[in-house]
Amino acid sequence: MKILARVVLVAGAALTSGVGWSQAAPVAATAASAPTDTAKQIATMEAKLADWPQLARYRADNAALGPVGQSEQRVVFYGDSITDGWGRRPNTGEFFPGKPYVNRGISGQTTPQMVVRFRQDVINLHPAAVVILAGTNDVAGNTGPMTPEMTEDNFRSMVDLAKANGIRVILASITPAADYPWRPGLAPAGKIRTMNDWLKGYCVTHSVTYLDYYAALVDENGGMKPGTSFDGVHPNEAGYAIMGPLAQAAIDKTLGGK
């Protein structure tokens, strides 16, 4: 019984000490509010653990999407909040109006979560191509500490899955960030630059299109250029206005301009 009690205590500590997945740091409970805050925190974590990759987010949308048209070249934009917010968040512009492009971004996600839902939210939609924008939340440690090698392996897995199913791949560079508002002090700029160097090299050696958002958005400090972001991480309408033509050019290159 003593051993069981120790296991339960350790598990409880693990649940209540994790990094927030919605890009927000955990709130420290005061003595007066501790019981209520702890209960809410545990309930939130239990809900997230019940659907860790968030497969429920797009399940109904996928079912309603319908088959690909005979002459249609569907493209799935796959990623985290930077994809999720495109055309959905106020002041982000439109998401490729008139194009058969599907947004399957989920705010706060890391590459391991994206690997898990890749079949449901990409392969099963039968796109001609997928645009993968991910990695900044790995650097931020949204689902726990990650090494660059872990992130690289997850990119490899997604590319392998896509290629095995006849889907052309476009890997986007991680967009710049000098700091994360939800996890300040991590100094991510250098880590993002290094990961982008790896992504670019991987694309060259594996016949994958590299989509370079980074060079068009970065300032002298490794952050987003002034006027292109809400918070130094997430693009605003001006930021997406830069990204849109770059993405379209990469799609045209990958699909032969059809």
N, C-alpha and C positions, 0 to 999 in steps of 0.2 A: 504493500500500500504506500509506503514512503517513496519507493521508486516511482510509482505512478503519479503521485502528487508532484514530484519534481519534474516529470515530463510535462504535465499539464501546465505548470508554472512557466517552464521554458517556452512552450508553444504559445502561451498567452503573451509573453514578452515579445516573441517574434511577430505576432500579429499587430501589436500596438506600437512597434518601433520602426515600421517600414516607411519608405518614402512615399508620399502621396502620388498617385498615378494620374491625377488630373492637373499636373503641373502646379501643385501647391504644396508647400511644406506642412508637416503635421503641426497642429496647434497645441502648444503646451497647456495642460489643464491646471487651473488654480486649485488650491485645497478645497474651496467651497464647491467648485463645479466639477471636480475630478470624477465622481461616480457617473454623472450624466454624460460628460464628455467621453469617458472611457467606454461606456456602453454604446454611444453613437459611433465611436471609432471602430469598435469591434464589429458592429452591425455593418458598417461601410466596408470593412475589410472582408467580412464573410460574403457579402454580395459580390465583391470583386473576385474573390477566390472561386465563387460558384461559376463564373464565366470569365476566367482570366484573360483570354484573348479577345473577349467581347464579340463573340460570334453572333450574339443576338442583335447587335446594332444594325446590320444590313440584311438579316435573314429575310424579312418581309419584302424589302426593296428588291432583293435579288430575284425572289419568286415572281414579282410583278414586272420585272424588266422585259421579259419576253426574249424570243430567239433573235439572233443577229440577222439583219436583212441580207438579201442575196448579194447586193453590191455594197454593203456597209462594211466599213473597217472600224470596228469598235476599238477604243483605247481605254484602258483602265488606269486612272491616276491613283496610285496606291501609296499611302503614307500615314503621317501623324497629323498634328493640328495645322501645320502649314498647308497641307493638302485639304484637310477637312474644312478649314475656314474659307477656302477659295470660292467666292461667289455666294457663300452662306452667311458669313459674318458681315455686319454692316461695314460699309466703306471698304470693300475688297473687290469691287467691280463685278463683272460677269464671268462665269466659268464657261468659256468657249461656246458662245451661243451658236446654235445651228449645227454643231459638230456631234457625232455619236460618241462622245466622251463621257465616261462614268467616273464619278468621284467616290472613292472608297478609302478616304482618310479617316482616322480616328484620333482625336486629341489625346496627347500624352503617351501614345504607344511607342514601344521599343521594338527593335528588330526581332527578338524572340517571339513576341506576341504576333508580329506580322507573318512570321514563318508558319505559325499554327493556323492562321486564318487564310493563308494564301490560296488553298484549294477552293474554299467556299467563295471568297470575295474576288478572286482573279480567274483561276482556271475554269471554274464552272460557268463563268460568264462568256467564255469563248471569244476573248478579244484577239485582235490581230497583233496588238502590242500592249505592253504595260510600262508605265512610267513610275519608277520606284524612287521615292524621296524619303529617306529615313536616316537615322543615326544620331541626330542631335540629342534625343532623349536617352540614348545609350550613354553618351558623354555625361549627361546630367544625372545618370543613375536612377531614372524613374522607377525601374523595377529591381533595383539593387545594383551593386557595383559590377561593372563590366570591363573587360580588357579589350583593347583594339582587336585582338585576334578573335575574340568571341563575336564581335560585330562583323568582322570580315567573313567568318564562317556562315553567319546568317545571311549575308548578301549572297554568298556562293550558293547556299541552299535555295534561295528564291530564284536565282538565275537558272540553276539546274532544273528546278521544277517547271519554270516557264519554258525553257528550251525543250524539255521532254514532252511538252504538250503543244509544241508548234507555235509558241507565242514569242514574238520578237521583244527584246528587252532594251529599255532605255534606263540607265542608272544616272540619277541626278546627283550633283554634288550637294553636300550638306550646306545649307545657307549659313551666312556668317552669324556669329554671336560673340560679343566680348564678355557677356555675363548672362546668367539666367535669373530673372526676377524671382522665380520660385525656389531657386537654390543658389543664392549669391556666393561669390568667393571661389568658384571652381576654376576660374580662368580658362574657359573652354577654347579660346581662339586658336591656340597652337595645336590642340588636339584635333580640332575640326580641320585645320589646314593639313595636318598629317594624314587624316583619314581620307580627305579629298585626293591627296597625292596617290594614295593606294587605290582608290576607286578609279581614277584616271588610268593608272597603269593596268589595272585589272581589265578595264574595258578594251584596251589596246590588245592585250594578249588573249582575250576570249571573244572577240568579234561582237562586242556589245557597244551600243551608242552611249557616249558620255555627254550628259547635258550639264553644261557649266553655268549654273546660276551664280555660283560663288564669285567669280571674277567680275560679274556685272553689278554685284550688290555690296562688295566688301569695301570698307574704308581703311584708312591707314593704321587703325588700331585692331583690325581683325573683326570689327563689328559691322552692323548694317549701316549703309550710308545714311546720312541725315535725310529725313523726309520719306524714307522707304519702309518704315516699320512703326507699329503701335508702341512697342515696348523693347526694341532692340533685338527681338527674336522673330516675331510674327510680322509678315509683310502687311502693309496697308495697300490701298488701291494703287498708289504709285509703285510700290514694290511688285505687285502682281502684274502691273502694266509692263514692267521690264521682263518678268518671268514668262508671260504668255507667249510672246513671239519666239523666245528662245525654245520653249517647249514645242511649239508648232514646227519650228525648223528642224528640231530633232526627230519629230514624228515623220515629217516629210522625208527626211534623209533615211529613216529606218524602213519606211513602207514604200519608198520609191516615189514619193510625191503624188501618190494616187489619191 
